[in-house]
C-alpha cells in the first residue's frame, strides 16, 4: 500500500477516534446533568442560612439596644 494512502487512512481513523471520544463525553455530560443539578440544589439548600422572621419591636426597644 502506498505511503500516502496509509497516511490518509491513519488521519481519518485518528479523526474518527477523536470524534467518538468527544461524542462519548458529550453524551456522558447530558446523562449526568440531572444528577449534578440535584446535587447542586442540595448543597445550596444546606449552605444557605435559614431566613428568620424579623423581630417586631418598638422604637424604644431599638433605642435601648443601640
Secondary structure, DSSP 8 states (H G I E B T S, - for coil): --HHHHHHHHHHHHHHHHHHHHHHHHHHHHHHHHHHHHHHHHHHHHHS----------HHHHHHH-
